[in-house]
Amino acid sequence: MKAIVVGGGIMGLSTAWGLARDGHDVELFEQGPLPNPLASSMDEHRLIRHPYGEHVGYARLIDDAYAAWDLLWGDLGQRLYAATGTLALTGNGADWAARSAAVLATIGKPMTELAVADLRHRFPQIEARGVERAFWMESGGVLFAQDIVVALARYLAGQPRVRLHPNTPVRSVDLEQGRIVTETGAAHAADVVVVAAGAWVNRLLPDFGQRLIPSHQVVIYFDLPADARAAWAKGPMIIEKTGDVGLYLVPPMEGRGMKVGDHEFSRSGDPMAERTASEDDIRPLLERCRSLLRGFDRWRTDRLKVCFYTVTEDERFVVEKPGARGWVMSPCSGHGFKFGALMGLELARTLAAERDAAAHARWAAGLEATAPT
């Protein structure tokens, strides 16, 4: 089988990896450099964790995601991951952590509720003002995202059945005929075309414009005093929901940065526009950090980073076959990277084995417990 993949982020690269390792021919087209610094995948790190609110399907898939990453580490010859454990906090009447714990208990993945009064003793980096409930889980950690994408692109470049086309924008796709045309007018055909174009997907597939919404997001990296950085380098990831403001914190594992972001979607912006941000854009997030994190007044902003999510209304992934020879792949809404290796691997298997496309779409949306057979 020959496949064309449009998009060189984690989803496109993982799909190419899955196809190539099973002996299929792949051509991958990326509009910019490979990796592309504007891609959503290109950040220092991404989190992987079991707590998922009421999304039991995705909570179940985390173990499969870990297994897919282990397979990729074997092919890459390096493990680009660090374990942190998962600390889930809620306040202001929010109940995301409690709902996550209840769901996980039903699938044999219990979380331990911690007394809020004990938080400062167990995690002295945390001030925890406003926290009403806290839950801990040993699993969870940090995927070194941009290092993974760089390593995977390098690996694919060395595979004899893979052709990479960086700096080659695609002008149009025909998912019925399995064809693409690049900006230079060159046409390419294959047995199947997979569009994994991230925030640019609607430029190629405008029919998805009401479902897949580009979302301008800002994260902040901090410069910490040496003692605080040493403490946080052994610290947990934090997923904190307080109703008005929710944040996620990524500790500075193995020399990477200390990052804080929120999960509120802007649902606006153009991924091709200039990417600018100021601390005013995330003022509520900074205020929450000040009340949650001990010694925060000593932290200094290192840099602000703008990236783009692709957001669906229900935060479920869209991996569907809208044409006889074409798929659209948008694991998105800010939580797709952790499933990147798994989504690519399973889509490659579905393409090769001609598994049921509707069943695959339900599985990718977190509505089926297992991938189609």
CORRAWO-V34261 format. One record per residue. N is the residue number from 1. RES is the residue in one letter. SS is DSSP state (hx for helix, st for strand, lp for the rest). PSI is psi in radians with two decimals (* if undefined). D_CENTER is the distance of its C-alpha to the mean C-alpha in Angstrom with 1 decimal. Layout:
n=(N | N)
res=(RES | RES)
ss=(SS | SS)
psi=(PSI | PSI)
d_center=(D_CENTER | D_CENTER)
This chain:
n=(1 | 2 | 3 | 4 | 5 | 6 | 7 | 8 | 9 | 10 | 11 | 12 | 13 | 14 | 15 | 16 | 17 | 18 | 19 | 20 | 21 | 22 | 23 | 24 | 25 | 26 | 27 | 28 | 29 | 30 | 31 | 32 | 33 | 34 | 35 | 36 | 37 | 38 | 39 | 40 | 41 | 42 | 43 | 44 | 45 | 46 | 47 | 48 | 49 | 50 | 51 | 52 | 53 | 54 | 55 | 56 | 57 | 58 | 59 | 60 | 61 | 62 | 63 | 64 | 65 | 66 | 67 | 68 | 69 | 70 | 71 | 72 | 73 | 74 | 75 | 76 | 77 | 78 | 79 | 80 | 81 | 82 | 83 | 84 | 85 | 86 | 87 | 88 | 89 | 90 | 91 | 92 | 93 | 94 | 95 | 96 | 97 | 98 | 99 | 100 | 101 | 102 | 103 | 104 | 105 | 106 | 107 | 108 | 109 | 110 | 111 | 112 | 113 | 114 | 115 | 116 | 117 | 118 | 119 | 120 | 121 | 122 | 123 | 124 | 125 | 126 | 127 | 128 | 129 | 130 | 131 | 132 | 133 | 134 | 135 | 136 | 137 | 138 | 139 | 140 | 141 | 142 | 143 | 144 | 145 | 146 | 147 | 148 | 149 | 150 | 151 | 152 | 153 | 154 | 155 | 156 | 157 | 158 | 159 | 160 | 161 | 162 | 163 | 164 | 165 | 166 | 167 | 168 | 169 | 170 | 171 | 172 | 173 | 174 | 175 | 176 | 177 | 178 | 179 | 180 | 181 | 182 | 183 | 184 | 185 | 186 | 187 | 188 | 189 | 190 | 191 | 192 | 193 | 194 | 195 | 196 | 197 | 198 | 199 | 200 | 201 | 202 | 203 | 204 | 205 | 206 | 207 | 208 | 209 | 210 | 211 | 212 | 213 | 214 | 215 | 216 | 217 | 218 | 219 | 220 | 221 | 222 | 223 | 224 | 225 | 226 | 227 | 228 | 229 | 230 | 231 | 232 | 233 | 234 | 235 | 236 | 237 | 238 | 239 | 240 | 241 | 242 | 243 | 244 | 245 | 246 | 247 | 248 | 249 | 250 | 251 | 252 | 253 | 254 | 255 | 256 | 257 | 258 | 259 | 260 | 261 | 262 | 263 | 264 | 265 | 266 | 267 | 268 | 269 | 270 | 271 | 272 | 273 | 274 | 275 | 276 | 277 | 278 | 279 | 280 | 281 | 282 | 283 | 284 | 285 | 286 | 287 | 288 | 289 | 290 | 291 | 292 | 293 | 294 | 295 | 296 | 297 | 298 | 299 | 300 | 301 | 302 | 303 | 304 | 305 | 306 | 307 | 308 | 309 | 310 | 311 | 312 | 313 | 314 | 315 | 316 | 317 | 318 | 319 | 320 | 321 | 322 | 323 | 324 | 325 | 326 | 327 | 328 | 329 | 330 | 331 | 332 | 333 | 334 | 335 | 336 | 337 | 338 | 339 | 340 | 341 | 342 | 343 | 344 | 345 | 346 | 347 | 348 | 349 | 350 | 351 | 352 | 353 | 354 | 355 | 356 | 357 | 358 | 359 | 360 | 361 | 362 | 363 | 364 | 365 | 366 | 367 | 368 | 369 | 370 | 371 | 372 | 373)
res=(M | K | A | I | V | V | G | G | G | I | M | G | L | S | T | A | W | G | L | A | R | D | G | H | D | V | E | L | F | E | Q | G | P | L | P | N | P | L | A | S | S | M | D | E | H | R | L | I | R | H | P | Y | G | E | H | V | G | Y | A | R | L | I | D | D | A | Y | A | A | W | D | L | L | W | G | D | L | G | Q | R | L | Y | A | A | T | G | T | L | A | L | T | G | N | G | A | D | W | A | A | R | S | A | A | V | L | A | T | I | G | K | P | M | T | E | L | A | V | A | D | L | R | H | R | F | P | Q | I | E | A | R | G | V | E | R | A | F | W | M | E | S | G | G | V | L | F | A | Q | D | I | V | V | A | L | A | R | Y | L | A | G | Q | P | R | V | R | L | H | P | N | T | P | V | R | S | V | D | L | E | Q | G | R | I | V | T | E | T | G | A | A | H | A | A | D | V | V | V | V | A | A | G | A | W | V | N | R | L | L | P | D | F | G | Q | R | L | I | P | S | H | Q | V | V | I | Y | F | D | L | P | A | D | A | R | A | A | W | A | K | G | P | M | I | I | E | K | T | G | D | V | G | L | Y | L | V | P | P | M | E | G | R | G | M | K | V | G | D | H | E | F | S | R | S | G | D | P | M | A | E | R | T | A | S | E | D | D | I | R | P | L | L | E | R | C | R | S | L | L | R | G | F | D | R | W | R | T | D | R | L | K | V | C | F | Y | T | V | T | E | D | E | R | F | V | V | E | K | P | G | A | R | G | W | V | M | S | P | C | S | G | H | G | F | K | F | G | A | L | M | G | L | E | L | A | R | T | L | A | A | E | R | D | A | A | A | H | A | R | W | A | A | G | L | E | A | T | A | P | T)
ss=(lp | st | st | st | st | st | lp | lp | lp | hx | hx | hx | hx | hx | hx | hx | hx | hx | hx | hx | hx | lp | lp | lp | st | st | st | st | st | lp | lp | lp | lp | lp | lp | lp | lp | lp | lp | lp | lp | lp | lp | lp | lp | st | st | st | lp | lp | lp | lp | lp | lp | lp | hx | hx | hx | hx | hx | hx | hx | hx | hx | hx | hx | hx | hx | hx | hx | hx | hx | hx | hx | hx | hx | lp | lp | lp | lp | st | st | st | lp | lp | st | st | st | st | st | lp | lp | lp | lp | lp | hx | hx | hx | hx | hx | hx | hx | hx | hx | hx | hx | lp | lp | lp | lp | lp | st | st | st | lp | hx | hx | hx | hx | hx | hx | hx | lp | lp | lp | st | lp | lp | lp | lp | lp | lp | st | st | st | st | st | lp | lp | lp | st | st | st | lp | hx | hx | hx | hx | hx | hx | hx | hx | hx | hx | hx | hx | hx | lp | lp | lp | lp | st | st | st | st | lp | lp | lp | lp | st | st | st | st | st | lp | lp | lp | lp | st | st | st | st | lp | lp | lp | lp | st | st | st | lp | lp | st | st | st | st | lp | lp | hx | hx | hx | hx | hx | hx | hx | lp | hx | hx | hx | lp | lp | lp | lp | st | st | st | st | st | st | st | st | st | st | st | lp | lp | hx | hx | hx | hx | hx | hx | hx | lp | lp | lp | lp | st | st | st | st | st | lp | lp | lp | lp | st | st | st | st | st | lp | lp | hx | hx | hx | lp | lp | st | st | st | st | st | lp | lp | lp | lp | lp | lp | lp | lp | lp | lp | lp | lp | lp | lp | lp | lp | hx | hx | hx | hx | hx | hx | hx | hx | hx | hx | hx | hx | hx | hx | st | lp | lp | hx | hx | hx | lp | st | st | st | st | st | st | st | st | st | st | st | st | lp | lp | lp | lp | lp | lp | st | st | st | st | st | st | lp | lp | st | st | st | st | st | lp | lp | lp | lp | lp | lp | hx | hx | hx | hx | hx | hx | hx | hx | hx | hx | hx | hx | hx | hx | hx | hx | hx | lp | lp | lp | hx | hx | hx | hx | hx | hx | hx | hx | lp | lp | lp | lp | lp | lp | lp | lp | lp)
psi=(2.51 | 2.35 | 2.54 | 2.29 | 2.23 | 1.93 | 2.22 | 0.53 | -2.91 | -0.60 | -0.81 | -0.78 | -0.71 | -0.65 | -0.75 | -0.70 | -0.83 | -0.72 | -0.78 | -0.65 | -0.29 | 0.20 | 0.29 | 2.75 | 2.38 | 2.36 | 2.21 | 2.27 | 2.24 | 2.33 | -0.42 | -2.76 | 2.83 | 1.90 | 2.76 | 2.10 | -0.30 | -0.17 | 2.60 | -0.45 | -0.33 | 1.38 | 2.88 | -0.66 | 2.85 | 2.69 | 2.63 | 2.24 | 2.72 | -0.68 | 2.26 | 0.52 | -2.31 | 0.12 | 1.30 | -0.56 | -0.78 | -0.61 | -0.72 | -0.62 | -0.22 | -0.71 | -0.71 | -0.63 | -0.76 | -0.73 | -0.69 | -0.70 | -0.71 | -0.67 | -0.73 | -0.71 | -0.68 | -0.71 | -0.67 | -0.40 | 0.32 | 2.64 | 1.91 | 1.13 | 2.57 | 2.35 | 2.48 | -0.40 | 2.89 | 2.12 | 2.02 | 2.20 | 2.53 | 2.72 | -3.09 | 0.56 | -0.07 | 2.68 | 0.39 | -0.76 | -0.76 | -0.70 | -0.67 | -0.79 | -0.72 | -0.75 | -0.78 | -0.59 | -0.54 | -0.30 | 0.32 | 0.49 | 1.22 | 2.53 | 2.63 | 2.16 | 2.33 | 2.51 | 2.26 | -0.59 | -0.41 | -0.10 | -0.78 | -0.41 | -0.73 | -0.66 | 1.45 | -0.17 | -0.19 | 2.30 | -0.76 | 0.44 | 2.34 | -0.09 | 2.29 | -0.59 | 2.59 | 2.43 | 2.49 | 2.49 | 2.33 | -0.54 | 2.88 | 2.63 | -2.87 | 2.16 | 2.23 | 1.50 | -0.99 | -0.51 | -0.63 | -0.81 | -0.74 | -0.81 | -0.67 | -0.71 | -0.71 | -0.71 | -0.82 | -0.59 | -0.40 | 0.04 | 2.25 | -0.38 | 0.21 | 2.32 | 2.14 | 2.40 | 1.35 | 2.83 | 0.67 | 1.43 | 2.50 | 2.27 | -0.68 | 2.72 | 2.54 | 1.76 | -0.19 | -0.77 | -0.20 | 0.84 | 2.66 | 2.75 | 2.25 | 3.00 | -0.44 | -0.10 | 0.01 | 2.33 | 2.49 | 2.48 | 2.70 | 3.02 | -0.50 | 2.54 | 2.28 | 2.11 | 1.92 | 1.08 | 0.21 | -2.33 | -0.13 | 0.07 | -0.63 | -0.30 | -0.50 | -0.56 | 1.30 | -0.34 | -0.31 | 0.10 | -0.46 | -0.26 | -0.61 | 1.78 | 2.10 | 2.46 | 1.97 | 2.11 | 2.53 | 2.31 | 2.79 | 2.33 | 2.43 | 2.58 | 2.01 | 2.60 | 2.70 | -0.73 | -0.68 | -0.69 | -0.71 | -0.69 | -0.79 | -0.43 | -0.26 | 0.20 | 3.03 | 2.80 | 2.64 | 2.27 | 1.96 | 2.18 | 2.10 | 0.30 | -1.25 | -0.69 | 2.37 | 2.53 | 2.80 | 2.48 | 2.26 | 1.98 | 2.77 | 1.25 | 2.40 | 0.79 | -0.01 | 3.10 | 2.89 | 1.99 | 2.47 | 2.39 | 3.07 | 2.93 | 0.33 | 2.23 | 2.33 | -0.50 | 0.71 | 2.92 | 2.82 | 2.09 | -0.27 | -0.17 | 2.90 | 2.40 | 1.79 | 2.66 | 2.69 | 2.91 | -0.37 | -0.48 | -0.44 | 0.54 | -0.79 | -0.60 | -0.74 | -0.69 | -0.68 | -0.68 | -0.69 | -0.59 | -0.28 | -0.56 | 2.20 | 2.37 | 0.33 | -0.48 | -0.30 | -0.19 | 2.60 | 2.51 | 2.19 | -0.91 | 2.73 | 2.45 | 2.33 | 2.27 | 3.08 | 2.21 | 2.93 | 2.10 | 2.37 | 2.77 | -0.68 | 0.14 | 0.36 | 2.67 | 2.60 | 1.86 | 1.64 | 2.82 | 1.56 | -0.09 | 2.85 | -0.56 | 0.50 | 2.54 | 2.62 | 2.40 | 1.92 | 1.19 | 2.05 | -2.65 | 0.53 | 0.08 | 0.48 | -0.52 | -0.70 | -0.44 | 0.15 | -0.92 | -0.73 | -0.80 | -0.73 | -0.76 | -0.79 | -0.61 | -0.69 | -0.70 | -0.70 | -0.73 | -0.79 | -0.68 | -0.02 | 0.79 | 2.84 | 2.10 | -0.69 | -0.67 | -0.69 | -0.74 | -0.71 | -0.70 | -0.83 | -0.50 | 0.04 | 0.37 | -0.16 | 2.49 | -0.54 | 2.72 | 2.70 | 2.68 | *)
d_center=(28.2 | 26.9 | 23.5 | 22.3 | 18.6 | 17.9 | 15.0 | 14.0 | 10.3 | 8.4 | 9.3 | 12.8 | 13.5 | 12.6 | 14.8 | 17.4 | 17.3 | 17.9 | 20.7 | 22.3 | 22.6 | 24.5 | 26.8 | 25.8 | 26.2 | 23.2 | 23.2 | 20.1 | 20.5 | 18.6 | 20.1 | 19.9 | 20.0 | 18.0 | 15.6 | 15.6 | 15.4 | 14.5 | 11.4 | 8.1 | 7.1 | 10.3 | 10.2 | 11.8 | 9.3 | 6.3 | 7.7 | 8.5 | 11.4 | 13.7 | 14.7 | 13.5 | 16.5 | 18.4 | 15.7 | 17.5 | 16.2 | 12.6 | 14.4 | 16.5 | 13.8 | 12.5 | 15.6 | 15.2 | 11.7 | 13.6 | 16.4 | 14.5 | 13.2 | 16.9 | 18.1 | 16.1 | 17.4 | 20.8 | 20.7 | 19.4 | 21.9 | 19.8 | 17.5 | 14.7 | 13.9 | 15.9 | 16.7 | 17.1 | 17.7 | 16.5 | 18.7 | 18.4 | 20.9 | 22.4 | 25.3 | 27.2 | 27.5 | 23.8 | 23.2 | 19.5 | 20.0 | 23.1 | 21.7 | 18.9 | 21.7 | 23.9 | 21.4 | 20.6 | 24.3 | 24.9 | 22.9 | 24.4 | 21.6 | 23.5 | 22.6 | 25.5 | 26.6 | 27.9 | 30.7 | 29.7 | 32.9 | 31.8 | 28.4 | 30.0 | 31.8 | 28.9 | 26.5 | 28.9 | 26.2 | 25.7 | 28.3 | 26.9 | 29.0 | 28.2 | 26.4 | 28.1 | 26.2 | 24.2 | 22.6 | 21.7 | 20.1 | 20.4 | 17.3 | 13.9 | 13.0 | 11.2 | 9.5 | 11.1 | 8.6 | 11.4 | 13.9 | 12.1 | 11.9 | 15.5 | 16.8 | 15.6 | 17.1 | 20.2 | 20.5 | 20.4 | 23.0 | 25.3 | 25.1 | 28.3 | 26.9 | 24.1 | 24.9 | 22.5 | 23.4 | 21.9 | 23.3 | 24.1 | 23.1 | 23.6 | 26.0 | 26.0 | 25.0 | 27.2 | 25.4 | 28.8 | 30.3 | 27.4 | 28.0 | 26.5 | 28.4 | 27.3 | 28.5 | 31.4 | 32.6 | 31.9 | 31.2 | 29.3 | 29.5 | 27.9 | 28.0 | 24.5 | 22.1 | 18.4 | 16.9 | 13.3 | 13.9 | 11.0 | 12.9 | 16.0 | 16.2 | 19.0 | 21.2 | 21.5 | 21.4 | 22.9 | 23.5 | 19.9 | 20.4 | 21.1 | 18.0 | 15.2 | 15.7 | 14.5 | 13.8 | 14.8 | 13.2 | 14.8 | 14.0 | 17.0 | 17.8 | 21.0 | 24.0 | 25.4 | 28.9 | 29.4 | 30.1 | 27.1 | 24.8 | 26.4 | 26.0 | 22.3 | 21.7 | 22.7 | 21.1 | 18.5 | 15.2 | 16.2 | 14.8 | 17.7 | 18.8 | 22.2 | 22.6 | 23.1 | 20.4 | 17.4 | 15.6 | 13.2 | 14.6 | 13.4 | 16.7 | 17.9 | 17.7 | 19.7 | 20.6 | 17.3 | 17.3 | 17.5 | 14.9 | 15.1 | 13.4 | 13.8 | 12.2 | 15.0 | 14.3 | 16.9 | 16.8 | 18.7 | 19.0 | 19.3 | 16.8 | 20.1 | 21.8 | 22.4 | 19.7 | 21.6 | 21.2 | 23.5 | 23.6 | 25.2 | 21.9 | 20.6 | 24.0 | 23.4 | 20.5 | 22.9 | 25.6 | 23.5 | 22.7 | 26.5 | 27.4 | 24.8 | 24.8 | 28.1 | 29.5 | 27.0 | 29.9 | 30.0 | 26.5 | 26.3 | 23.7 | 22.7 | 20.6 | 18.6 | 15.7 | 14.8 | 11.8 | 11.2 | 9.0 | 10.5 | 11.8 | 13.8 | 16.7 | 15.8 | 12.0 | 12.3 | 11.0 | 13.6 | 14.6 | 18.3 | 21.4 | 23.3 | 25.8 | 28.0 | 26.2 | 22.9 | 19.4 | 16.7 | 13.1 | 10.6 | 7.8 | 6.9 | 8.2 | 5.6 | 4.2 | 3.3 | 2.4 | 5.0 | 6.9 | 7.0 | 10.5 | 11.7 | 11.1 | 12.7 | 15.4 | 16.4 | 16.6 | 18.7 | 20.9 | 21.3 | 22.4 | 24.8 | 26.3 | 26.4 | 25.0 | 25.2 | 22.7 | 23.0 | 22.3 | 19.2 | 18.0 | 18.9 | 17.1 | 13.7 | 14.4 | 15.0 | 18.7 | 20.0 | 20.0 | 20.2 | 19.4 | 22.5 | 25.3)
